Amino acid sequence: MNSLLERISINPNVCFGKPCIRGTRIWVSLILDFLASGTNVEELLKEYPQLTREDVLAAIAYGAEMARERYVEIPIEVAA
Protein backbone atom coordinates (compact mmCIF):
# COMPACT_ATOMS: atom_id res chain seq x y z
CA MET A 1 0.00 0.00 0.00
CA ASN A 2 1.16 3.51 -0.79
CA SER A 3 2.29 5.11 2.50
CA LEU A 4 0.63 8.37 1.45
CA LEU A 5 -2.73 6.64 1.83
CA GLU A 6 -2.15 6.57 5.59
CA ARG A 7 -2.96 10.30 5.45
CA ILE A 8 -6.53 9.50 4.39
CA SER A 9 -9.23 8.59 6.89
CA ILE A 10 -12.76 7.33 6.49
CA ASN A 11 -14.99 7.56 9.52
CA PRO A 12 -18.77 7.16 9.26
CA ASN A 13 -19.16 9.82 11.98
CA VAL A 14 -17.05 12.44 10.18
CA CYS A 15 -18.17 14.14 6.95
CA PHE A 16 -20.78 11.48 6.25
CA GLY A 17 -18.06 8.84 5.88
CA LYS A 18 -16.42 10.55 2.93
CA PRO A 19 -12.64 10.10 2.61
CA CYS A 20 -10.89 13.04 4.29
CA ILE A 21 -7.36 14.11 5.01
CA ARG A 22 -6.61 12.58 8.40
CA GLY A 23 -7.23 14.98 11.27
CA THR A 24 -9.28 17.38 9.14
CA ARG A 25 -12.73 17.60 7.63
CA ILE A 26 -11.31 18.33 4.19
CA TRP A 27 -12.68 15.87 1.66
CA VAL A 28 -10.30 14.16 -0.72
CA SER A 29 -12.82 14.88 -3.48
CA LEU A 30 -12.65 18.62 -2.71
CA ILE A 31 -8.88 18.61 -3.20
CA LEU A 32 -9.19 16.64 -6.44
CA ASP A 33 -11.94 18.98 -7.69
CA PHE A 34 -9.73 22.01 -7.06
CA LEU A 35 -6.79 20.42 -8.85
CA ALA A 36 -8.98 19.35 -11.77
CA SER A 37 -10.29 22.90 -12.15
CA GLY A 38 -6.76 24.26 -12.51
CA THR A 39 -5.93 25.31 -8.96
CA ASN A 40 -2.25 24.61 -8.37
CA VAL A 41 -0.84 23.05 -5.22
CA GLU A 42 0.56 26.33 -3.90
CA GLU A 43 -2.85 28.03 -4.23
CA LEU A 44 -4.52 25.10 -2.52
CA LEU A 45 -2.05 25.20 0.39
CA LYS A 46 -2.61 28.94 0.76
CA GLU A 47 -6.40 28.46 0.81
CA TYR A 48 -6.16 25.55 3.28
CA PRO A 49 -3.09 26.22 5.46
CA GLN A 50 -3.75 23.10 7.56
CA LEU A 51 -2.86 20.97 4.53
CA THR A 52 0.63 19.92 3.55
CA ARG A 53 2.02 19.07 0.14
CA GLU A 54 2.00 15.41 1.23
CA ASP A 55 -1.73 15.68 2.00
CA VAL A 56 -2.37 16.85 -1.56
CA LEU A 57 -0.22 14.02 -2.92
CA ALA A 58 -2.18 11.61 -0.71
CA ALA A 59 -5.44 12.84 -2.25
CA ILE A 60 -4.02 12.25 -5.73
CA ALA A 61 -2.77 8.80 -4.71
CA TYR A 62 -6.21 7.95 -3.33
CA GLY A 63 -7.85 9.05 -6.56
CA ALA A 64 -5.40 6.93 -8.56
CA GLU A 65 -6.12 3.91 -6.37
CA MET A 66 -9.86 4.37 -6.75
CA ALA A 67 -9.46 4.60 -10.53
CA ARG A 68 -7.80 1.19 -10.48
CA GLU A 69 -10.61 -0.30 -8.42
CA ARG A 70 -13.74 1.39 -9.75
CA TYR A 71 -14.74 2.56 -13.15
CA VAL A 72 -16.66 5.69 -13.99
CA GLU A 73 -18.60 5.34 -17.20
CA ILE A 74 -17.54 8.03 -19.65
CA PRO A 75 -19.23 8.25 -23.05
CA ILE A 76 -16.96 7.21 -25.91
CA GLU A 77 -16.72 9.78 -28.65
CA VAL A 78 -17.39 8.52 -32.11
CA ALA A 79 -15.27 10.07 -34.86
CA ALA A 80 -17.39 12.09 -37.28
C-alpha positions in Angstrom: 0.0 0.0 0.0 1.2 3.5 -0.8 2.3 5.1 2.5 0.6 8.4 1.4 -2.7 6.6 1.8 -2.2 6.6 5.6 -3.0 10.3 5.5 -6.5 9.5 4.4 -9.2 8.6 6.9 -12.8 7.3 6.5 -15.0 7.6 9.5 -18.8 7.2 9.3 -19.2 9.8 12.0 -17.0 12.4 10.2 -18.2 14.1 7.0 -20.8 11.5 6.2 -18.1 8.8 5.9 -16.4 10.6 2.9 -12.6 10.1 2.6 -10.9 13.0 4.3 -7.4 14.1 5.0 -6.6 12.6 8.4 -7.2 15.0 11.3 -9.3 17.4 9.1 -12.7 17.6 7.6 -11.3 18.3 4.2 -12.7 15.9 1.7 -10.3 14.2 -0.7 -12.8 14.9 -3.5 -12.6 18.6 -2.7 -8.9 18.6 -3.2 -9.2 16.6 -6.4 -11.9 19.0 -7.7 -9.7 22.0 -7.1 -6.8 20.4 -8.8 -9.0 19.4 -11.8 -10.3 22.9 -12.2 -6.8 24.3 -12.5 -5.9 25.3 -9.0 -2.3 24.6 -8.4 -0.8 23.0 -5.2 0.6 26.3 -3.9 -2.8 28.0 -4.2 -4.5 25.1 -2.5 -2.1 25.2 0.4 -2.6 28.9 0.8 -6.4 28.5 0.8 -6.2 25.5 3.3 -3.1 26.2 5.5 -3.7 23.1 7.6 -2.9 21.0 4.5 0.6 19.9 3.6 2.0 19.1 0.1 2.0 15.4 1.2 -1.7 15.7 2.0 -2.4 16.9 -1.6 -0.2 14.0 -2.9 -2.2 11.6 -0.7 -5.4 12.8 -2.3 -4.0 12.2 -5.7 -2.8 8.8 -4.7 -6.2 7.9 -3.3 -7.8 9.1 -6.6 -5.4 6.9 -8.6 -6.1 3.9 -6.4 -9.9 4.4 -6.8 -9.5 4.6 -10.5 -7.8 1.2 -10.5 -10.6 -0.3 -8.4 -13.7 1.4 -9.8 -14.7 2.6 -13.2 -16.7 5.7 -14.0 -18.6 5.3 -17.2 -17.5 8.0 -19.7 -19.2 8.2 -23.1 -17.0 7.2 -25.9 -16.7 9.8 -28.6 -17.4 8.5 -32.1 -15.3 10.1 -34.9 -17.4 12.1 -37.3 
